């Protein structure tokens, strides 16, 4: 297999699709939520306040399709399904957890900067 150099700044680069996948609203939350171990759909819904069942299902299917999560059907009645991080998902999760911690540490500074900017723009 030939190694192709990637350049995310090139519009034709396939790495752009990877960035589109991981920059979705819920991906930076779903993967870190699975860091401690597998979770059922309902557990994920409770952990990720604000996500709808429809969006959760669509996002999990997309993550499974791209090899970031694995869906495990426990073959029970009632149905019991768990979601796990794959090795690829764990490798991405390192960056996403860091991004989540950054957001937790700096959200107040971002909000303050936006208020200052808006106030200055209103005066202009």
Order of alpha helices (4+ residues) and beta strands (2+ residues): alpha-alpha-beta-alpha-alpha-beta-beta-alpha
